[in-house]
Amino acid sequence: MLTVLCCLSPAAEATNVGTSLTVGIQSTKTTTISPLYPLERDMMSIYGLVYESLVTIDDDYLPAPGLAESWEMSSAGKTWTFHLRENVTFSDGTPLTANDVVATAQHILDRAQDEYADDKGYYRNLTYFIRSISASDDYTVVVKSKRSYWGLLYAMTFPILPADRVQADNPPGTGAYVIENFMPGDYIYLRANPNWWQNQPKVQEITVICHTNDKDVIESYEYARVDTIFTRSIAAAQYKSGTSSLALDYRTNQLETLQMNNDSWELTENVRKAIRYLVDPDKLASTVYMGMVNRTDTPMINGTWMYNSNISFEYSLDKAKALLEEDGWYDMDDDGILDKLNDKGEARRLHLSFYVYEEPDNDVRVEVANMIADQLAPAGIELGITTVTLTEMTERLSAGSYDLALVSYAMDVCPDPGFMLMRGNTGNYCRYRSDTMTELCESLRTQTTQEGYQNVLYQIQQQFADDCPFICLYYRAGAVLTRKMYTTARDVRELDLLRGISTFHEE
């Protein structure tokens, strides 16, 4: 599976977790506890201990009961009815009711639709799913959906707050822990919630130490100031072979892609497919990222129910050359770069502009770009690499002024790639136009069962493979390094990196 328990050793077995845990995270922006408006990835894992949602995502990345113990669909998928667990209270003892769910959701919807709000909220995508939400009684929530869409269940994973404190600082939650003290940029202290509706967790106290950067987080772990850290740093790869630590690999929601401008004269379908045969993501992953990625050949998550495993690509210089020759590309002047006559009878070199931008926590993209240039060169494709800022990259993508670009997507919790594949959609940077793909994505948003949803997702991925609008490389990965095994969860994932700690009990 995507999350792998590595380096199990007698010195770091699950039984050594104890009743307390000290966690190191990177946090400089969070000044208030605002679960609906998270500013940092690591803080969301902390919020996940305090606040719960109607629906959770299980180890198989499928919707599972949370505060809603069950639900059913009616009116051909236009109405969803959620039945809340009874006898659940917030940490202050206030009973949870359907009114709290409605108030929280309505606040999210109102903020997302407020044209004057600078921050629309992390859960603003709820507006794409919900037409209206109401309570038919204290334990029943009725959602009228905008589409007959099984994917709505993934959208119901927002934290539930008390109706009268949806905008309060550090509002009470229904989760296993309570934030008792918070010093921004310094520490957070959590204790077990005595009013939690499930059995009390073994870990009764969690101290979170905040750091300004990833380097300081790793240093805290090296000097045993903390028991556990979360990191995306490639330097974490060295700990996978240690004997005193556990390394939990986790997949992030950041999909790295090689965008190919479908409007570029050179980038016909044959040339795009040739590039796909030439790019070797496995070599990029092992050489540059030290294995800290999860490979994928489609926009979906490899190893899950949604991934079409019948699709795969292998490096082939011969196949790439055949596609290029079929498209009329030859080395006319024996300089190692392919040429082709345009409509005016002028020779055009197969030279492509390649743009790349760096991120604070991903400083290896230029190295990736250089390796891709080396991989394309034997086929006679020349790349001109330019490093730009994120703002400049955004402008180029919007204007279509590029040939190739290394671009990452922050994928939503709902497995729906339509935003990057449908004609004219906001994430369709490569200007891909396919009536068949658009119809498939529209069909996906009419499916009301997992089986139907999976079937259409498989078709979408096959169409993606057939058309090759761009290349999916990998999902970025991170590592949880810990001396205390705090979870038995099989899928520890970004934004929920302490998943399973609350259900780890004394034997």
C-alpha positions, 0 to 999 in steps of 0.5 A, spaced: 500 500 500 501 507 499 503 507 507 509 502 508 511 501 515 519 501 515 525 499 519 521 495 525 526 494 530 526 491 537 528 498 540 521 501 537 516 497 537 508 499 538 508 497 545 513 503 547 508 508 546 507 510 553 502 515 555 505 521 552 508 523 546 512 529 543 511 531 536 515 536 532 512 540 526 513 546 522 509 552 524 510 559 523 503 562 521 498 559 525 496 564 531 489 562 532 486 555 533 481 556 527 480 549 524 475 551 518 481 556 516 488 552 517 494 555 514 499 550 515 499 542 513 502 540 519 497 544 523 491 540 520 494 533 523 493 537 530 486 539 528 484 532 526 485 530 533 480 535 536 475 535 531 471 530 527 467 530 521 460 526 519 464 522 514 471 519 515 476 516 509 478 509 511 485 505 510 482 504 503 481 511 501 473 510 502 468 514 505 466 511 512 462 513 518 464 518 523 460 522 527 454 520 522 453 512 523 450 511 517 447 515 511 442 513 505 441 517 498 434 518 495 431 522 489 436 519 484 442 522 488 439 529 489 438 528 497 443 525 502 440 523 509 445 523 514 444 520 521 448 522 527 451 518 533 447 519 539 450 521 546 456 524 542 458 531 546 463 536 545 469 537 549 465 542 554 459 537 555 455 540 550 451 535 546 452 534 538 446 535 534 444 536 527 444 543 528 451 544 529 452 540 523 448 545 519 451 551 522 458 549 521 456 547 513 452 553 512 458 558 515 463 554 510 458 555 504 457 563 506 464 564 507 466 561 500 460 565 497 462 572 500 465 576 495 468 580 500 472 575 504 479 574 502 480 567 505 474 563 502 476 557 507 480 551 506 473 547 505 470 552 500 469 546 495 463 544 499 459 549 494 460 545 488 457 539 492 451 542 496 445 546 494 442 546 501 443 543 508 438 542 514 436 538 520 430 534 520 431 533 527 436 533 532 440 527 529 438 527 522 441 532 517 438 532 510 443 535 504 440 537 497 446 536 492 448 540 486 449 533 482 447 526 483 454 525 485 457 519 490 463 524 491 459 528 495 461 523 501 468 526 500 466 533 501 463 531 508 469 531 511 469 538 514 470 539 522 464 540 526 463 545 531 458 548 536 453 552 532 454 558 536 462 558 536 463 556 528 467 563 528 470 562 535 478 561 537 479 554 539 472 552 539 471 545 543 470 539 538 468 532 539 475 529 538 479 525 542 483 530 545 483 538 547 487 543 546 489 546 553 495 551 551 497 554 545 503 559 544 503 561 537 510 559 534 512 555 540 508 549 543 501 546 543 499 542 549 493 537 548 490 532 553 485 527 552 478 529 552 474 525 558 468 526 554 470 523 548 464 518 545 469 512 544 474 509 549 480 513 552 486 513 548 493 510 551 496 516 549 493 521 554 498 527 553 501 530 546 506 536 546 507 539 540 513 543 539 513 548 533 519 550 529 521 555 523 523 550 518 524 543 516 531 543 518 530 545 525 524 539 525 529 534 523 535 537 528 530 536 534 529 529 532 536 528 531 537 531 538 531 527 541 528 533 543 522 530 540 519 523 539 516 524 532 516 529 526 513 530 520 517 532 514 517 532 506 525 533 506 529 528 502 534 528 508 529 523 511 531 518 507 537 516 511 533 514 517 529 509 513 535 504 514 536 506 522 535 501 527 532 506 533 527 509 529 521 507 525 519 511 518 512 511 516 512 513 509 506 517 507 503 520 500 502 527 500 496 530 496 501 534 491 501 531 484 507 533 480 506 533 472 510 535 466 505 539 462 505 539 455 502 545 451 497 542 446 497 548 442 504 548 441 506 547 434 511 542 435 507 538 441 502 534 436 499 527 439 505 523 437 510 528 439 507 528 446 507 520 446 514 520 444 516 525 450 512 520 454 516 514 452 523 518 453 521 521 460 523 516 466 520 517 472 522 511 476 529 514 475 527 521 477 524 518 483 530 514 485 536 519 483 533 526 485 527 524 490 531 518 493 525 514 493 520 519 497 515 519 492 509 515 490 509 513 482 503 514 478 502 514 470 495 517 471 492 523 476 489 518 480 493 515 486 496 508 485 495 502 489 488 505 491 481 502 488 481 508 484 487 507 480 487 503 473 493 499 474 492 496 467 495 503 464 503 503 465 509 506 460 516 504 460 522 508 457 523 506 450 527 510 445 526 506 439 518 507 440 519 515 441 524 515 435 518 512 431 513 516 433 517 522 431 519 520 424 512 518 423 510 526 425 515 528 420 521 530 424 528 528 421 535 531 423 536 535 416 543 538 418 546 532 422 547 537 428 543 532 433 537 536 433 531 534 429 528 538 424 521 539 420 518 543 415 513 548 417 507 550 412 512 555 409 517 550 407 521 553 413 525 548 417 524 548 424 528 545 430 525 541 435 527 546 441 522 546 446 521 552 452 521 548 458 519 552 465 520 550 472 519 554 478 521 552 485 518 552 492 520 553 499 520 545 501 521 542 494 528 545 491 530 539 486 525 541 481 531 544 477 535 538 477 529 534 475 528 539 469 535 537 467 535 530 468 528 530 463 532 534 458 538 529 458 533 524 457 530 527 451 536 529 448 538 522 445 532 522 441 534 529 438 529 534 442 532 540 445 530 543 451 531 550 453 530 551 461 528 557 464 527 558 472 521 562 474 517 564 480 511 561 482 507 568 480 511 568 473 509 560 472 502 562 473 502 567 468 505 563 463 500 557 464 494 562 464 497 565 457 499 559 454 506 562 453 510 555 454 512 548 451 513 544 457 513 546 464 513 542 471 507 543 475 504 541 481 497 540 483 494 540 490 489 534 489 482 535 493 480 529 497 474 528 492 477 523 487 475 527 481 480 529 476 475 533 471 478 540 473 485 538 470 482 534 464 475 538 462 475 543 456 476 550 459 477 548 466 481 552 471 486 546 472 487 545 464 493 548 463 495 544 457 489 546 453 487 539 452 481 539 448 477 532 448 469 532 447 470 524 449 474 526 456 469 532 457 463 527 457 467 522 461 468 527 467 461 529 466 458 522 467 463 521 473 459 527 476 452 523 475 455 516 478 451 515 485 455 508 487 462 506 488 462 501 483 459 506 477 464 511 480 470 507 479 468 504 472 468 511 469 474 513 473 478 507 469 475 510 463 477 517 464 484 514 465 484 510 459 482 516 455 488 520 458 493 514 456 490 514 449 491 522 448 497 523 453 495 531 454 501 531 459 505 526 463 503 524 471 510 523 474 509 522 482 505 524 488 510 527 493 511 523 499 513 525 506 516 521 512 513 520 519 520 519 523 518 516 530 521 513 536 514 511 539 509 507 534 503 511 536 498 508 531 496 501 527 493 505 522 495 502 515 494 509 511 497 514 515 497 520 510 498 528 509 493 532 513 492 526 518 499 524 520 497 522 527 491 518 524 490 512 529 493 515 535 486 516 538 484 508 537 491 506 540 489 503 547 492 499 552 491 491 551 
